[in-house]
Amino acid sequence: MIRRRAEPAFKAELERAAAESHAEALASLRALAGDATTALRDVLRDKTAQASARVAAAKVVLERSDPERGAVRAELAVAVRDEADRAAEALRSLTTEELSELQALTERSN
């Protein structure tokens, strides 16, 4: 086999097969791009999804939609996630009575 790899015809066929395999794999991934975009959109819009999942989806969308500014937007997404995590932690520390008061205030403001 090692000797055959040195043969120009064999080497060319091997490279052609590898390129074809790569092209097929890339085509398969591109065919899934619409589904991936839909999944990201669904996670972003799902108000019951965990904040970290929504921020991760937002990060992917922002990075891919504008690669030059994606890093800055990614940092912003991380900051938003961190703030959401802090808010969630604060909510978890509330007593049942405090939660009831908060819910009542929220209902009155809507």
TORVOBA-996569 format. One line per field, with one value per atom (N, C-alpha, C): residue number from 0; x, y, z; residue in one letter; atom name. Coordinates in nm, 2 decimals. Example, Ala and Ser with C-alpha at 12.3 -4.5 7.8 and 13.67 -1.06 7.14 Angstrom:
BEGIN
seq: (0	0	0	1	1	1)
xx: (1.32	1.23	1.32	1.28	1.37	1.29)
yy: (-0.57	-0.45	-0.33	-0.22	-0.11	0.00)
zz: (0.78	0.78	0.78	0.71	0.71	0.79)
type: (A	A	A	S	S	S)
atom: (N	CA	C	N	CA	C)
This chain:
BEGIN
seq: (0	0	0	1	1	1	2	2	2	3	3	3	4	4	4	5	5	5	6	6	6	7	7	7	8	8	8	9	9	9	10	10	10	11	11	11	12	12	12	13	13	13	14	14	14	15	15	15	16	16	16	17	17	17	18	18	18	19	19	19	20	20	20	21	21	21	22	22	22	23	23	23	24	24	24	25	25	25	26	26	26	27	27	27	28	28	28	29	29	29	30	30	30	31	31	31	32	32	32	33	33	33	34	34	34	35	35	35	36	36	36	37	37	37	38	38	38	39	39	39	40	40	40	41	41	41	42	42	42	43	43	43	44	44	44	45	45	45	46	46	46	47	47	47	48	48	48	49	49	49	50	50	50	51	51	51	52	52	52	53	53	53	54	54	54	55	55	55	56	56	56	57	57	57	58	58	58	59	59	59	60	60	60	61	61	61	62	62	62	63	63	63	64	64	64	65	65	65	66	66	66	67	67	67	68	68	68	69	69	69	70	70	70	71	71	71	72	72	72	73	73	73	74	74	74	75	75	75	76	76	76	77	77	77	78	78	78	79	79	79	80	80	80	81	81	81	82	82	82	83	83	83	84	84	84	85	85	85	86	86	86	87	87	87	88	88	88	89	89	89	90	90	90	91	91	91	92	92	92	93	93	93	94	94	94	95	95	95	96	96	96	97	97	97	98	98	98	99	99	99	100	100	100	101	101	101	102	102	102	103	103	103	104	104	104	105	105	105	106	106	106	107	107	107	108	108	108	109	109	109)
xx: (0.08	0.00	0.09	0.19	0.28	0.34	0.38	0.44	0.34	0.21	0.11	0.08	0.09	0.07	0.17	0.28	0.38	0.35	0.27	0.24	0.15	0.18	0.10	-0.04	-0.08	-0.22	-0.29	-0.24	-0.30	-0.32	-0.21	-0.22	-0.33	-0.34	-0.44	-0.58	-0.60	-0.73	-0.76	-0.67	-0.69	-0.73	-0.66	-0.69	-0.83	-0.87	-1.00	-1.11	-1.09	-1.19	-1.20	-1.09	-1.10	-1.17	-1.14	-1.21	-1.36	-1.40	-1.54	-1.61	-1.54	-1.60	-1.62	-1.52	-1.53	-1.65	-1.66	-1.77	-1.91	-1.92	-2.04	-2.08	-1.98	-2.00	-2.04	-1.98	-2.01	-2.15	-2.19	-2.33	-2.43	-2.40	-2.49	-2.51	-2.40	-2.40	-2.48	-2.46	-2.53	-2.68	-2.72	-2.86	-2.92	-2.85	-2.90	-2.90	-2.84	-2.83	-2.97	-3.06	-3.20	-3.26	-3.24	-3.29	-3.21	-3.08	-3.01	-3.05	-3.08	-3.12	-3.26	-3.35	-3.48	-3.47	-3.38	-3.36	-3.30	-3.21	-3.16	-3.27	-3.35	-3.46	-3.56	-3.59	-3.69	-3.63	-3.50	-3.45	-3.45	-3.41	-3.41	-3.55	-3.65	-3.79	-3.86	-3.80	-3.87	-3.84	-3.94	-3.93	-3.91	-3.94	-3.93	-3.79	-3.71	-3.58	-3.48	-3.38	-3.29	-3.22	-3.19	-3.12	-2.99	-2.92	-2.79	-2.81	-2.91	-2.94	-2.98	-3.06	-3.10	-2.98	-2.89	-2.77	-2.68	-2.66	-2.57	-2.62	-2.75	-2.81	-2.79	-2.81	-2.79	-2.64	-2.55	-2.41	-2.38	-2.43	-2.40	-2.46	-2.58	-2.64	-2.56	-2.52	-2.45	-2.31	-2.24	-2.11	-2.11	-2.21	-2.22	-2.28	-2.36	-2.42	-2.33	-2.23	-2.13	-2.00	-1.92	-1.80	-1.70	-1.69	-1.60	-1.64	-1.77	-1.81	-1.86	-1.85	-1.90	-1.84	-1.71	-1.64	-1.69	-1.72	-1.77	-1.91	-1.99	-2.12	-2.12	-2.03	-2.02	-1.99	-1.90	-1.88	-2.00	-2.08	-2.20	-2.30	-2.31	-2.40	-2.36	-2.23	-2.18	-2.22	-2.20	-2.23	-2.38	-2.47	-2.61	-2.64	-2.58	-2.60	-2.56	-2.45	-2.40	-2.50	-2.55	-2.65	-2.78	-2.82	-2.94	-2.92	-2.80	-2.77	-2.77	-2.72	-2.73	-2.87	-2.96	-3.10	-3.17	-3.14	-3.20	-3.16	-3.03	-2.98	-3.06	-3.08	-3.15	-3.29	-3.36	-3.49	-3.50	-3.40	-3.40	-3.38	-3.32	-3.30	-3.42	-3.53	-3.64	-3.73	-3.79	-3.89	-4.02	-4.10	-4.23	-4.31	-4.31	-4.38	-4.33	-4.20	-4.14	-4.17	-4.17	-4.21	-4.36	-4.44	-4.59	-4.60	-4.53	-4.53	-4.48	-4.37	-4.31	-4.41	-4.48	-4.58	-4.69	-4.74	-4.85	-4.81	-4.69	-4.64	-4.63	-4.59	-4.57	-4.71	-4.81	-4.94	-5.01	-4.98	-5.04	-4.98	-4.85	-4.79	-4.82	-4.88	-4.92	-5.06)
yy: (-0.12	0.00	0.13	0.13	0.24	0.27	0.17	0.18	0.24	0.20	0.25	0.40	0.44	0.58	0.67	0.62	0.70	0.71	0.62	0.62	0.74	0.82	0.95	0.92	0.81	0.78	0.75	0.67	0.63	0.75	0.83	0.95	1.05	1.06	1.15	1.10	0.97	0.91	0.92	0.90	0.92	1.06	1.16	1.30	1.34	1.28	1.30	1.25	1.13	1.06	1.14	1.19	1.27	1.40	1.46	1.59	1.57	1.46	1.42	1.40	1.32	1.29	1.42	1.51	1.64	1.72	1.72	1.80	1.74	1.61	1.55	1.59	1.58	1.61	1.76	1.85	1.99	2.01	1.94	1.96	1.91	1.80	1.75	1.86	1.92	2.02	2.15	2.18	2.30	2.27	2.14	2.11	2.12	2.11	2.12	2.26	2.36	2.49	2.56	2.53	2.58	2.53	2.40	2.34	2.40	2.42	2.48	2.62	2.70	2.84	2.84	2.75	2.74	2.70	2.60	2.56	2.68	2.76	2.87	2.97	3.00	3.09	3.05	2.92	2.86	2.88	2.85	2.87	3.01	3.10	3.25	3.30	3.25	3.30	3.22	3.11	3.03	3.10	3.16	3.23	3.14	3.01	2.91	2.84	2.87	2.81	2.88	2.80	2.86	2.98	3.07	3.19	3.16	3.06	3.03	2.97	2.89	2.84	2.95	3.05	3.16	3.24	3.27	3.35	3.28	3.15	3.07	3.08	3.06	3.07	3.21	3.31	3.45	3.47	3.42	3.43	3.37	3.25	3.19	3.28	3.33	3.41	3.53	3.60	3.73	3.70	3.60	3.57	3.54	3.46	3.42	3.52	3.61	3.71	3.83	3.85	3.96	3.92	3.83	3.78	3.89	4.00	4.11	4.16	4.17	4.23	4.12	4.00	3.89	3.88	3.90	3.89	3.99	4.11	4.22	4.18	4.13	4.09	3.97	3.88	3.76	3.80	3.90	3.95	4.01	4.08	4.14	4.03	3.93	3.81	3.75	3.73	3.67	3.76	3.89	3.98	3.98	3.97	3.95	3.82	3.71	3.59	3.59	3.65	3.67	3.74	3.85	3.93	3.85	3.77	3.69	3.58	3.53	3.43	3.49	3.61	3.68	3.71	3.75	3.78	3.65	3.54	3.41	3.37	3.39	3.35	3.44	3.56	3.65	3.60	3.56	3.51	3.39	3.30	3.17	3.20	3.31	3.34	3.40	3.44	3.50	3.40	3.45	3.37	3.36	3.27	3.25	3.38	3.44	3.57	3.68	3.69	3.78	3.75	3.63	3.59	3.63	3.61	3.64	3.79	3.87	4.02	4.06	4.00	4.03	3.99	3.88	3.84	3.94	3.98	4.08	4.21	4.25	4.38	4.36	4.25	4.22	4.22	4.16	4.15	4.29	4.37	4.51	4.60	4.57	4.66	4.61	4.50	4.45	4.49)
zz: (0.00	0.00	0.00	0.08	0.09	-0.05	-0.12	-0.25	-0.35	-0.34	-0.43	-0.41	-0.28	-0.25	-0.32	-0.35	-0.42	-0.57	-0.63	-0.77	-0.80	-0.90	-0.93	-0.96	-1.03	-1.06	-0.93	-0.85	-0.72	-0.63	-0.62	-0.54	-0.59	-0.72	-0.78	-0.75	-0.76	-0.74	-0.59	-0.50	-0.36	-0.33	-0.38	-0.36	-0.42	-0.53	-0.59	-0.50	-0.45	-0.36	-0.23	-0.18	-0.06	-0.08	-0.19	-0.23	-0.25	-0.31	-0.34	-0.20	-0.12	0.02	0.10	0.09	0.16	0.10	-0.03	-0.09	-0.05	-0.05	-0.01	0.14	0.22	0.36	0.38	0.30	0.31	0.26	0.15	0.10	0.20	0.27	0.38	0.49	0.53	0.63	0.58	0.46	0.40	0.39	0.37	0.36	0.50	0.60	0.74	0.79	0.72	0.76	0.79	0.71	0.74	0.87	0.89	1.02	1.14	1.12	1.23	1.26	1.16	1.17	1.24	1.20	1.27	1.41	1.44	1.58	1.67	1.61	1.68	1.71	1.60	1.62	1.72	1.72	1.82	1.97	1.99	2.12	2.16	2.07	2.10	2.14	2.08	2.10	2.21	2.26	2.37	2.50	2.55	2.68	2.80	2.78	2.89	2.88	2.78	2.77	2.87	2.91	3.01	2.94	3.03	2.98	2.91	2.96	2.90	2.76	2.74	2.61	2.51	2.56	2.47	2.43	2.53	2.51	2.42	2.43	2.34	2.20	2.18	2.05	1.99	2.07	2.03	1.99	2.07	2.04	1.90	1.87	1.74	1.63	1.65	1.54	1.52	1.62	1.61	1.55	1.60	1.54	1.39	1.35	1.21	1.12	1.18	1.09	1.06	1.14	1.12	1.19	1.12	1.18	1.23	1.16	1.21	1.34	1.37	1.50	1.59	1.55	1.63	1.77	1.78	1.90	2.01	1.96	2.05	2.09	2.00	2.03	2.12	2.10	2.19	2.33	2.35	2.48	2.55	2.47	2.52	2.56	2.47	2.51	2.64	2.66	2.78	2.90	2.88	2.99	3.02	2.92	2.94	3.01	2.97	3.04	3.18	3.21	3.35	3.43	3.38	3.45	3.47	3.37	3.38	3.49	3.50	3.60	3.74	3.75	3.88	3.92	3.82	3.85	3.89	3.82	3.86	4.00	4.04	4.17	4.27	4.24	4.34	4.36	4.25	4.26	4.34	4.32	4.40	4.55	4.59	4.73	4.80	4.72	4.78	4.85	4.96	5.03	4.95	5.00	4.93	4.94	5.05	5.07	4.97	4.96	4.87	4.73	4.69	4.56	4.53	4.63	4.61	4.59	4.67	4.65	4.51	4.47	4.34	4.23	4.24	4.14	4.14	4.25	4.26	4.19	4.22	4.16	4.00	3.96	3.82	3.75	3.81	3.76	3.75	3.85	3.85	3.74	3.71	3.61	3.47	3.46	3.32	3.30)
type: (M	M	M	I	I	I	R	R	R	R	R	R	R	R	R	A	A	A	E	E	E	P	P	P	A	A	A	F	F	F	K	K	K	A	A	A	E	E	E	L	L	L	E	E	E	R	R	R	A	A	A	A	A	A	A	A	A	E	E	E	S	S	S	H	H	H	A	A	A	E	E	E	A	A	A	L	L	L	A	A	A	S	S	S	L	L	L	R	R	R	A	A	A	L	L	L	A	A	A	G	G	G	D	D	D	A	A	A	T	T	T	T	T	T	A	A	A	L	L	L	R	R	R	D	D	D	V	V	V	L	L	L	R	R	R	D	D	D	K	K	K	T	T	T	A	A	A	Q	Q	Q	A	A	A	S	S	S	A	A	A	R	R	R	V	V	V	A	A	A	A	A	A	A	A	A	K	K	K	V	V	V	V	V	V	L	L	L	E	E	E	R	R	R	S	S	S	D	D	D	P	P	P	E	E	E	R	R	R	G	G	G	A	A	A	V	V	V	R	R	R	A	A	A	E	E	E	L	L	L	A	A	A	V	V	V	A	A	A	V	V	V	R	R	R	D	D	D	E	E	E	A	A	A	D	D	D	R	R	R	A	A	A	A	A	A	E	E	E	A	A	A	L	L	L	R	R	R	S	S	S	L	L	L	T	T	T	T	T	T	E	E	E	E	E	E	L	L	L	S	S	S	E	E	E	L	L	L	Q	Q	Q	A	A	A	L	L	L	T	T	T	E	E	E	R	R	R	S	S	S	N	N	N)
atom: (N	CA	C	N	CA	C	N	CA	C	N	CA	C	N	CA	C	N	CA	C	N	CA	C	N	CA	C	N	CA	C	N	CA	C	N	CA	C	N	CA	C	N	CA	C	N	CA	C	N	CA	C	N	CA	C	N	CA	C	N	CA	C	N	CA	C	N	CA	C	N	CA	C	N	CA	C	N	CA	C	N	CA	C	N	CA	C	N	CA	C	N	CA	C	N	CA	C	N	CA	C	N	CA	C	N	CA	C	N	CA	C	N	CA	C	N	CA	C	N	CA	C	N	CA	C	N	CA	C	N	CA	C	N	CA	C	N	CA	C	N	CA	C	N	CA	C	N	CA	C	N	CA	C	N	CA	C	N	CA	C	N	CA	C	N	CA	C	N	CA	C	N	CA	C	N	CA	C	N	CA	C	N	CA	C	N	CA	C	N	CA	C	N	CA	C	N	CA	C	N	CA	C	N	CA	C	N	CA	C	N	CA	C	N	CA	C	N	CA	C	N	CA	C	N	CA	C	N	CA	C	N	CA	C	N	CA	C	N	CA	C	N	CA	C	N	CA	C	N	CA	C	N	CA	C	N	CA	C	N	CA	C	N	CA	C	N	CA	C	N	CA	C	N	CA	C	N	CA	C	N	CA	C	N	CA	C	N	CA	C	N	CA	C	N	CA	C	N	CA	C	N	CA	C	N	CA	C	N	CA	C	N	CA	C	N	CA	C	N	CA	C	N	CA	C	N	CA	C	N	CA	C	N	CA	C	N	CA	C	N	CA	C	N	CA	C	N	CA	C	N	CA	C	N	CA	C	N	CA	C	N	CA	C	N	CA	C	N	CA	C	N	CA	C	N	CA	C	N	CA	C	N	CA	C)
